[in-house]
Amino acid sequence: MKILVFQHHPEEHPGIFRQFLAADNIAWDAVELDAGEPIPNLDGYDALWAMGGPMDVWQEDEHPWLKAEKAAIREAVWERKMPYLGVCLGHQLLVDALGGTVSPMPLGEVGVLPINLTQAGAADPLFGPDGGDLMALQWHSAEVTELPEGGTTMASSPVSPCQAVRVGGNAYGIQYHVEVTEETVPLWVEIPEYKAALEKSIGAHALPAFSQAVNDNMAGFQQSARRIYDGFKALL
């Protein structure tokens, strides 16, 4: 069993999922698209993951590789029916690639904030039935505003109505971050786009309280990550 992982920044990797994959002896290959690494043939892979990144889905002129990535997502999800998991940018790429809409937000959603499962989400093995509502790490300035054909909202927040989506029976996207570890915030705050989004959304001096909130909720994040991972693994 092998998973192909699309990365868009060296520090936007599968995070805590790497421990789960190692424990299950599941191999995975990362392709650093922002560094110009080519997308391999999908024949050798059983699933596709796409992680976060500081760019936006509509920035194809600045990042031409986005076109090839969206084409690969369409091939994986539509043609091959491969299990797919997208996180943050990967969530938005799934929606955009399959014909939905992603739009800039007037003010980004940054912080440890509540997520509410929809009825469909509570009944889905990746989020329910015992997942309930939860606190989630948010760090994004774009959002899904229109679902693709076959898309169902799995979770929402007071700020952004589509926090998680399922497309068909094989593809999932989550806007929030569950892959985080103790290293995540110190590394991400060094990314200029993320630092700017944090300061614009919650203030220039909010980092200490933000970091503390992340640490205080780390066990819950990792519990959510475990549930999503186990549910996704069942698709394989």
Contacts in CASP RR format, 6 or more apart in sequence:
PFRMAT RR
TARGET T0000
AUTHOR 0000-0000-0000
METHOD contacts of the structure
MODEL  1
MKILVFQHHPEEHPGIFRQFLAADNIAWDAVELDAGEPIPNLDGYDALWA
MGGPMDVWQEDEHPWLKAEKAAIREAVWERKMPYLGVCLGHQLLVDALGG
TVSPMPLGEVGVLPINLTQAGAADPLFGPDGGDLMALQWHSAEVTELPEG
GTTMASSPVSPCQAVRVGGNAYGIQYHVEVTEETVPLWVEIPEYKAALEK
SIGAHALPAFSQAVNDNMAGFQQSARRIYDGFKALL
1 26 0 8 1.000
1 27 0 8 1.000
1 46 0 8 1.000
1 236 0 8 1.000
2 26 0 8 1.000
2 27 0 8 1.000
2 28 0 8 1.000
2 29 0 8 1.000
2 44 0 8 1.000
2 45 0 8 1.000
2 46 0 8 1.000
3 21 0 8 1.000
3 26 0 8 1.000
3 27 0 8 1.000
3 28 0 8 1.000
3 29 0 8 1.000
3 45 0 8 1.000
3 46 0 8 1.000
3 47 0 8 1.000
3 48 0 8 1.000
3 49 0 8 1.000
4 28 0 8 1.000
4 29 0 8 1.000
4 31 0 8 1.000
4 40 0 8 1.000
4 42 0 8 1.000
4 45 0 8 1.000
4 47 0 8 1.000
4 48 0 8 1.000
4 49 0 8 1.000
5 13 0 8 1.000
5 14 0 8 1.000
5 28 0 8 1.000
5 29 0 8 1.000
5 30 0 8 1.000
5 31 0 8 1.000
5 48 0 8 1.000
5 49 0 8 1.000
5 50 0 8 1.000
5 51 0 8 1.000
6 31 0 8 1.000
6 33 0 8 1.000
6 39 0 8 1.000
6 48 0 8 1.000
6 49 0 8 1.000
6 50 0 8 1.000
6 51 0 8 1.000
6 69 0 8 1.000
6 72 0 8 1.000
6 90 0 8 1.000
7 13 0 8 1.000
7 30 0 8 1.000
7 31 0 8 1.000
7 32 0 8 1.000
7 33 0 8 1.000
7 34 0 8 1.000
7 51 0 8 1.000
7 52 0 8 1.000
8 32 0 8 1.000
8 33 0 8 1.000
8 34 0 8 1.000
8 51 0 8 1.000
8 52 0 8 1.000
8 53 0 8 1.000
8 54 0 8 1.000
8 55 0 8 1.000
8 89 0 8 1.000
9 34 0 8 1.000
9 52 0 8 1.000
9 53 0 8 1.000
9 54 0 8 1.000
9 191 0 8 1.000
10 32 0 8 1.000
10 35 0 8 1.000
11 187 0 8 1.000
11 188 0 8 1.000
11 190 0 8 1.000
11 191 0 8 1.000
12 51 0 8 1.000
12 52 0 8 1.000
12 53 0 8 1.000
12 88 0 8 1.000
12 89 0 8 1.000
13 30 0 8 1.000
13 51 0 8 1.000
14 21 0 8 1.000
14 28 0 8 1.000
14 49 0 8 1.000
14 51 0 8 1.000
14 179 0 8 1.000
15 179 0 8 1.000
15 180 0 8 1.000
15 181 0 8 1.000
15 184 0 8 1.000
16 178 0 8 1.000
16 179 0 8 1.000
16 180 0 8 1.000
16 181 0 8 1.000
16 221 0 8 1.000
16 222 0 8 1.000
16 225 0 8 1.000
17 179 0 8 1.000
17 225 0 8 1.000
17 229 0 8 1.000
20 225 0 8 1.000
20 226 0 8 1.000
20 229 0 8 1.000
21 27 0 8 1.000
21 28 0 8 1.000
24 233 0 8 1.000
26 233 0 8 1.000
28 49 0 8 1.000
29 40 0 8 1.000
29 45 0 8 1.000
31 37 0 8 1.000
31 38 0 8 1.000
31 39 0 8 1.000
31 40 0 8 1.000
33 39 0 8 1.000
33 65 0 8 1.000
33 69 0 8 1.000
34 53 0 8 1.000
34 55 0 8 1.000
34 63 0 8 1.000
34 65 0 8 1.000
36 65 0 8 1.000
39 68 0 8 1.000
39 69 0 8 1.000
39 72 0 8 1.000
42 48 0 8 1.000
42 72 0 8 1.000
42 75 0 8 1.000
42 76 0 8 1.000
42 80 0 8 1.000
42 82 0 8 1.000
45 82 0 8 1.000
46 82 0 8 1.000
46 83 0 8 1.000
46 236 0 8 1.000
47 82 0 8 1.000
47 83 0 8 1.000
47 84 0 8 1.000
47 85 0 8 1.000
47 232 0 8 1.000
47 235 0 8 1.000
47 236 0 8 1.000
48 72 0 8 1.000
48 73 0 8 1.000
48 76 0 8 1.000
48 77 0 8 1.000
48 82 0 8 1.000
48 83 0 8 1.000
48 84 0 8 1.000
48 85 0 8 1.000
49 84 0 8 1.000
49 85 0 8 1.000
49 86 0 8 1.000
49 87 0 8 1.000
50 69 0 8 1.000
50 73 0 8 1.000
50 84 0 8 1.000
50 85 0 8 1.000
50 86 0 8 1.000
50 87 0 8 1.000
50 89 0 8 1.000
50 90 0 8 1.000
50 93 0 8 1.000
50 94 0 8 1.000
51 86 0 8 1.000
51 87 0 8 1.000
51 88 0 8 1.000
51 89 0 8 1.000
51 90 0 8 1.000
51 179 0 8 1.000
52 86 0 8 1.000
52 87 0 8 1.000
52 88 0 8 1.000
52 89 0 8 1.000
52 90 0 8 1.000
53 88 0 8 1.000
53 89 0 8 1.000
54 191 0 8 1.000
54 192 0 8 1.000
54 193 0 8 1.000
54 194 0 8 1.000
55 62 0 8 1.000
55 63 0 8 1.000
55 66 0 8 1.000
55 89 0 8 1.000
56 89 0 8 1.000
56 92 0 8 1.000
56 102 0 8 1.000
56 104 0 8 1.000
56 141 0 8 1.000
56 142 0 8 1.000
57 66 0 8 1.000
57 70 0 8 1.000
57 89 0 8 1.000
57 92 0 8 1.000
57 93 0 8 1.000
57 96 0 8 1.000
57 102 0 8 1.000
57 142 0 8 1.000
58 96 0 8 1.000
58 102 0 8 1.000
59 66 0 8 1.000
60 66 0 8 1.000
60 67 0 8 1.000
66 93 0 8 1.000
69 93 0 8 1.000
69 97 0 8 1.000
70 93 0 8 1.000
70 96 0 8 1.000
70 97 0 8 1.000
71 97 0 8 1.000
73 84 0 8 1.000
73 93 0 8 1.000
73 94 0 8 1.000
73 97 0 8 1.000
73 98 0 8 1.000
74 97 0 8 1.000
74 98 0 8 1.000
76 82 0 8 1.000
76 84 0 8 1.000
77 84 0 8 1.000
77 94 0 8 1.000
77 97 0 8 1.000
77 98 0 8 1.000
77 167 0 8 1.000
77 170 0 8 1.000
77 171 0 8 1.000
78 98 0 8 1.000
81 170 0 8 1.000
82 170 0 8 1.000
83 170 0 8 1.000
83 171 0 8 1.000
83 232 0 8 1.000
83 235 0 8 1.000
83 236 0 8 1.000
84 94 0 8 1.000
84 170 0 8 1.000
84 171 0 8 1.000
84 172 0 8 1.000
84 173 0 8 1.000
85 171 0 8 1.000
85 172 0 8 1.000
85 173 0 8 1.000
85 174 0 8 1.000
85 228 0 8 1.000
85 232 0 8 1.000
86 93 0 8 1.000
86 94 0 8 1.000
86 172 0 8 1.000
86 173 0 8 1.000
86 174 0 8 1.000
87 173 0 8 1.000
87 174 0 8 1.000
87 177 0 8 1.000
87 178 0 8 1.000
87 179 0 8 1.000
88 139 0 8 1.000
88 140 0 8 1.000
88 174 0 8 1.000
88 175 0 8 1.000
88 176 0 8 1.000
88 177 0 8 1.000
90 173 0 8 1.000
91 144 0 8 1.000
91 164 0 8 1.000
91 165 0 8 1.000
91 173 0 8 1.000
91 174 0 8 1.000
91 175 0 8 1.000
92 102 0 8 1.000
92 142 0 8 1.000
92 143 0 8 1.000
92 144 0 8 1.000
92 175 0 8 1.000
94 148 0 8 1.000
94 165 0 8 1.000
94 167 0 8 1.000
94 171 0 8 1.000
94 172 0 8 1.000
94 173 0 8 1.000
95 101 0 8 1.000
95 102 0 8 1.000
95 144 0 8 1.000
95 146 0 8 1.000
95 147 0 8 1.000
95 148 0 8 1.000
95 162 0 8 1.000
95 165 0 8 1.000
95 167 0 8 1.000
95 173 0 8 1.000
96 102 0 8 1.000
98 148 0 8 1.000
98 149 0 8 1.000
98 167 0 8 1.000
98 171 0 8 1.000
99 148 0 8 1.000
99 149 0 8 1.000
100 144 0 8 1.000
100 146 0 8 1.000
100 147 0 8 1.000
100 148 0 8 1.000
101 144 0 8 1.000
101 145 0 8 1.000
101 146 0 8 1.000
102 142 0 8 1.000
102 143 0 8 1.000
102 144 0 8 1.000
102 145 0 8 1.000
103 142 0 8 1.000
103 143 0 8 1.000
103 145 0 8 1.000
104 141 0 8 1.000
104 142 0 8 1.000
105 140 0 8 1.000
105 141 0 8 1.000
105 142 0 8 1.000
105 143 0 8 1.000
105 159 0 8 1.000
105 160 0 8 1.000
107 200 0 8 1.000
107 201 0 8 1.000
108 140 0 8 1.000
108 141 0 8 1.000
108 159 0 8 1.000
108 197 0 8 1.000
108 200 0 8 1.000
108 201 0 8 1.000
109 138 0 8 1.000
109 139 0 8 1.000
109 140 0 8 1.000
109 141 0 8 1.000
109 143 0 8 1.000
109 157 0 8 1.000
109 159 0 8 1.000
109 160 0 8 1.000
109 201 0 8 1.000
110 138 0 8 1.000
110 139 0 8 1.000
110 140 0 8 1.000
110 197 0 8 1.000
110 198 0 8 1.000
110 201 0 8 1.000
110 202 0 8 1.000
110 210 0 8 1.000
111 137 0 8 1.000
111 138 0 8 1.000
111 139 0 8 1.000
111 201 0 8 1.000
111 202 0 8 1.000
111 210 0 8 1.000
111 213 0 8 1.000
112 135 0 8 1.000
112 136 0 8 1.000
112 137 0 8 1.000
112 138 0 8 1.000
112 210 0 8 1.000
112 213 0 8 1.000
112 214 0 8 1.000
112 216 0 8 1.000
112 217 0 8 1.000
113 135 0 8 1.000
113 136 0 8 1.000
113 138 0 8 1.000
113 157 0 8 1.000
113 159 0 8 1.000
114 133 0 8 1.000
114 134 0 8 1.000
114 135 0 8 1.000
114 136 0 8 1.000
114 157 0 8 1.000
114 158 0 8 1.000
115 133 0 8 1.000
115 134 0 8 1.000
115 135 0 8 1.000
115 136 0 8 1.000
115 155 0 8 1.000
115 156 0 8 1.000
115 157 0 8 1.000
115 163 0 8 1.000
115 164 0 8 1.000
115 176 0 8 1.000
116 133 0 8 1.000
116 155 0 8 1.000
116 156 0 8 1.000
116 157 0 8 1.000
117 127 0 8 1.000
117 128 0 8 1.000
117 131 0 8 1.000
117 132 0 8 1.000
117 133 0 8 1.000
117 134 0 8 1.000
117 154 0 8 1.000
117 155 0 8 1.000
118 152 0 8 1.000
118 153 0 8 1.000
118 154 0 8 1.000
118 155 0 8 1.000
118 156 0 8 1.000
120 152 0 8 1.000
120 153 0 8 1.000
120 154 0 8 1.000
120 166 0 8 1.000
121 127 0 8 1.000
121 128 0 8 1.000
121 154 0 8 1.000
121 155 0 8 1.000
121 164 0 8 1.000
121 166 0 8 1.000
122 128 0 8 1.000
122 129 0 8 1.000
122 131 0 8 1.000
122 132 0 8 1.000
123 129 0 8 1.000
124 154 0 8 1.000
124 166 0 8 1.000
125 231 0 8 1.000
125 234 0 8 1.000
126 154 0 8 1.000
126 166 0 8 1.000
126 172 0 8 1.000
126 227 0 8 1.000
126 228 0 8 1.000
126 231 0 8 1.000
126 232 0 8 1.000
127 154 0 8 1.000
127 155 0 8 1.000
127 164 0 8 1.000
127 227 0 8 1.000
127 228 0 8 1.000
128 227 0 8 1.000
131 224 0 8 1.000
131 227 0 8 1.000
134 220 0 8 1.000
134 224 0 8 1.000
135 217 0 8 1.000
135 220 0 8 1.000
136 157 0 8 1.000
136 163 0 8 1.000
136 176 0 8 1.000
136 177 0 8 1.000
136 178 0 8 1.000
136 221 0 8 1.000
136 224 0 8 1.000
137 176 0 8 1.000
137 177 0 8 1.000
137 178 0 8 1.000
137 180 0 8 1.000
137 184 0 8 1.000
137 214 0 8 1.000
137 217 0 8 1.000
137 221 0 8 1.000
138 157 0 8 1.000
138 159 0 8 1.000
138 175 0 8 1.000
138 176 0 8 1.000
138 177 0 8 1.000
139 177 0 8 1.000
139 188 0 8 1.000
139 194 0 8 1.000
139 197 0 8 1.000
139 198 0 8 1.000
140 160 0 8 1.000
140 175 0 8 1.000
140 197 0 8 1.000
141 197 0 8 1.000
141 201 0 8 1.000
143 160 0 8 1.000
143 161 0 8 1.000
143 162 0 8 1.000
143 175 0 8 1.000
144 160 0 8 1.000
144 161 0 8 1.000
144 162 0 8 1.000
144 165 0 8 1.000
144 175 0 8 1.000
145 162 0 8 1.000
147 153 0 8 1.000
147 162 0 8 1.000
147 165 0 8 1.000
148 167 0 8 1.000
150 167 0 8 1.000
150 168 0 8 1.000
151 165 0 8 1.000
151 166 0 8 1.000
151 167 0 8 1.000
151 168 0 8 1.000
152 165 0 8 1.000
152 166 0 8 1.000
152 167 0 8 1.000
152 168 0 8 1.000
153 161 0 8 1.000
153 162 0 8 1.000
153 163 0 8 1.000
153 164 0 8 1.000
153 165 0 8 1.000
154 163 0 8 1.000
154 164 0 8 1.000
154 165 0 8 1.000
154 166 0 8 1.000
154 172 0 8 1.000
155 163 0 8 1.000
155 164 0 8 1.000
155 174 0 8 1.000
156 162 0 8 1.000
156 163 0 8 1.000
157 163 0 8 1.000
157 176 0 8 1.000
160 175 0 8 1.000
162 175 0 8 1.000
163 174 0 8 1.000
163 175 0 8 1.000
163 176 0 8 1.000
164 172 0 8 1.000
164 173 0 8 1.000
164 174 0 8 1.000
164 175 0 8 1.000
164 176 0 8 1.000
165 172 0 8 1.000
165 173 0 8 1.000
166 172 0 8 1.000
166 173 0 8 1.000
169 235 0 8 1.000
170 235 0 8 1.000
172 228 0 8 1.000
172 232 0 8 1.000
174 228 0 8 1.000
177 184 0 8 1.000
177 221 0 8 1.000
178 221 0 8 1.000
178 222 0 8 1.000
178 224 0 8 1.000
178 225 0 8 1.000
178 228 0 8 1.000
179 225 0 8 1.000
180 214 0 8 1.000
180 218 0 8 1.000
180 221 0 8 1.000
180 222 0 8 1.000
181 218 0 8 1.000
182 215 0 8 1.000
182 218 0 8 1.000
184 214 0 8 1.000
185 210 0 8 1.000
185 211 0 8 1.000
185 214 0 8 1.000
186 211 0 8 1.000
188 194 0 8 1.000
189 195 0 8 1.000
189 198 0 8 1.000
189 207 0 8 1.000
198 206 0 8 1.000
198 207 0 8 1.000
198 210 0 8 1.000
199 206 0 8 1.000
202 210 0 8 1.000
214 221 0 8 1.000
END
